[in-house]
């Protein structure tokens, strides 16, 4: 009987997507769902800070961080994605290395901030990933985490679990991540939602926070790790 290896299967899937991911990723960071993330980070993290891009993929987000004045280290499970990140001329001053969110290989108390966008739900144990972020962050460092909202199409990657099949996509919800972080001593410093066009017409501000999160395509948190 074969044993399902989450990290190995995750690497295999992301390697296979690497050749087509770049154009999609660039659009997301330039004009799409991720365009406001780096400006959001700049509200909390000073320029020249050491920032770790956890689950950096092809390095498009890492390049955006570098353009904002940060010193960037990108970490990903996929060798193919990392190769594309290194080939991006905008990442010439960045460092890229293979690792997972639960074992990234970085020193303790090293980074001023981490950015993990749509990556924690692709881990086997989100709690272990949060502990790893806390380990590599300096005291009072910041963690910007973007998590897929309930209306996000990529959640279909977790559907086959209902048939008892092994999948690499986790179904953690925004309010679950928030509870997990707060229960482990983190402080929520900020947040914002990203919505599909149909939901953008609704008066989000008049709704309770959990309903706003329920309508979201993605929810972006800024946590401060108190230690």
SULPEZI-V187094 format. One record per residue. N is the residue number from 1. PHI is phi in whole degrees, -180 to 180 (999 if undefined). OMEGA is omega in whole degrees, 0 to 359 (999 if undefined). Layout:
BEGIN
n->{N & N}
phi->{PHI & PHI}
omega->{OMEGA & OMEGA}
END
This chain:
BEGIN
n->{1 & 2 & 3 & 4 & 5 & 6 & 7 & 8 & 9 & 10 & 11 & 12 & 13 & 14 & 15 & 16 & 17 & 18 & 19 & 20 & 21 & 22 & 23 & 24 & 25 & 26 & 27 & 28 & 29 & 30 & 31 & 32 & 33 & 34 & 35 & 36 & 37 & 38 & 39 & 40 & 41 & 42 & 43 & 44 & 45 & 46 & 47 & 48 & 49 & 50 & 51 & 52 & 53 & 54 & 55 & 56 & 57 & 58 & 59 & 60 & 61 & 62 & 63 & 64 & 65 & 66 & 67 & 68 & 69 & 70 & 71 & 72 & 73 & 74 & 75 & 76 & 77 & 78 & 79 & 80 & 81 & 82 & 83 & 84 & 85 & 86 & 87 & 88 & 89 & 90 & 91 & 92 & 93 & 94 & 95 & 96 & 97 & 98 & 99 & 100 & 101 & 102 & 103 & 104 & 105 & 106 & 107 & 108 & 109 & 110 & 111 & 112 & 113 & 114 & 115 & 116 & 117 & 118 & 119 & 120 & 121 & 122 & 123 & 124 & 125 & 126 & 127 & 128 & 129 & 130 & 131 & 132 & 133 & 134 & 135 & 136 & 137 & 138 & 139 & 140 & 141 & 142 & 143 & 144 & 145 & 146 & 147 & 148 & 149 & 150 & 151 & 152 & 153 & 154 & 155 & 156 & 157 & 158 & 159 & 160 & 161 & 162 & 163 & 164 & 165 & 166 & 167 & 168 & 169 & 170 & 171 & 172 & 173 & 174 & 175 & 176 & 177 & 178 & 179 & 180 & 181 & 182 & 183 & 184 & 185 & 186 & 187 & 188 & 189 & 190 & 191 & 192 & 193 & 194 & 195 & 196 & 197 & 198 & 199 & 200 & 201 & 202 & 203 & 204 & 205 & 206 & 207 & 208 & 209 & 210 & 211 & 212 & 213 & 214 & 215 & 216 & 217 & 218 & 219 & 220 & 221 & 222 & 223 & 224 & 225 & 226 & 227}
phi->{999 & -79 & -102 & -72 & -105 & -57 & -65 & -65 & -68 & -65 & -60 & -61 & -67 & -71 & -60 & -69 & -91 & -58 & -68 & -108 & -76 & -57 & -65 & -67 & -63 & -60 & -65 & -63 & -79 & -83 & -134 & -104 & -65 & -106 & -65 & -96 & -72 & -65 & -58 & -64 & -61 & -63 & -69 & -119 & -113 & -65 & -59 & 78 & -70 & -84 & -124 & -102 & -94 & -87 & 80 & -72 & 59 & -83 & 83 & -65 & -66 & -62 & -63 & -63 & -64 & -63 & -64 & -84 & 100 & -93 & -94 & -112 & -120 & -103 & -130 & -153 & -83 & -99 & -62 & -63 & -64 & -63 & -62 & -68 & -63 & -68 & -79 & -73 & -59 & -74 & -104 & -62 & -100 & -91 & -116 & -130 & -144 & -84 & 180 & -114 & -66 & -94 & -156 & -91 & 81 & -86 & -68 & -64 & 51 & -101 & -100 & -79 & -156 & -126 & -124 & -135 & -108 & 52 & -122 & -68 & -80 & -105 & -115 & -73 & -135 & -54 & -62 & -65 & -67 & -64 & -64 & -67 & -61 & -62 & -65 & -86 & -86 & -67 & -52 & 67 & -71 & -111 & -125 & -96 & -123 & -104 & -126 & -59 & -82 & -60 & -92 & -76 & -57 & -59 & -63 & -62 & -66 & -98 & -60 & -64 & -63 & -66 & -94 & 83 & -85 & -77 & -132 & -104 & -102 & -91 & -106 & -56 & -98 & -54 & -69 & -71 & -61 & -60 & -62 & -62 & -66 & -67 & -67 & -106 & 88 & -83 & -116 & -79 & -102 & -176 & -170 & -158 & -108 & -117 & -127 & -70 & -56 & -63 & -80 & -65 & -78 & -84 & -79 & -58 & -60 & -89 & -97 & -59 & -56 & -64 & -72 & -60 & -65 & -66 & -88 & -80 & -83 & -151 & -121 & -113 & -106 & -120 & -109 & -111 & -92 & -90 & -156}
omega->{182 & 178 & 181 & 179 & 186 & 184 & 180 & 180 & 178 & 178 & 181 & 182 & 182 & 173 & 183 & 182 & 190 & 185 & 182 & 187 & 191 & 182 & 178 & 181 & 181 & 180 & 180 & 183 & 182 & 187 & 188 & 190 & 184 & 188 & 184 & 187 & 181 & 173 & 177 & 179 & 181 & 177 & 186 & 189 & 181 & 174 & 182 & 177 & 175 & 183 & 176 & 177 & 184 & 188 & 189 & 181 & 183 & 174 & 179 & 177 & 177 & 178 & 178 & 177 & 180 & 178 & 179 & 175 & 180 & 173 & 196 & 167 & 179 & 180 & 180 & 179 & 187 & 177 & 181 & 178 & 181 & 178 & 178 & 177 & 181 & 181 & 179 & 183 & 179 & 179 & 186 & 179 & 180 & 176 & 182 & 184 & 181 & 179 & 179 & 180 & 180 & 179 & 188 & 176 & 181 & 180 & 174 & 171 & 188 & 188 & 173 & 182 & 170 & 174 & 179 & 186 & 181 & 179 & 183 & 177 & 175 & 177 & 180 & 184 & 179 & 179 & 178 & 178 & 177 & 179 & 179 & 176 & 179 & 181 & 186 & 180 & 172 & 175 & 182 & 175 & 186 & 176 & 175 & 184 & 175 & 183 & 180 & 175 & 182 & 183 & 184 & 180 & 181 & 177 & 178 & 179 & 179 & 186 & 186 & 176 & 180 & 175 & 181 & 180 & 176 & 179 & 182 & 181 & 180 & 185 & 180 & 181 & 181 & 182 & 176 & 178 & 180 & 180 & 180 & 180 & 183 & 179 & 180 & 170 & 177 & 178 & 176 & 182 & 181 & 180 & 170 & 181 & 173 & 188 & 169 & 185 & 182 & 181 & 180 & 181 & 184 & 180 & 186 & 185 & 181 & 182 & 172 & 186 & 182 & 177 & 175 & 178 & 181 & 180 & 192 & 168 & 176 & 175 & 184 & 179 & 165 & 178 & 171 & 183 & 182 & 177 & 999}
END
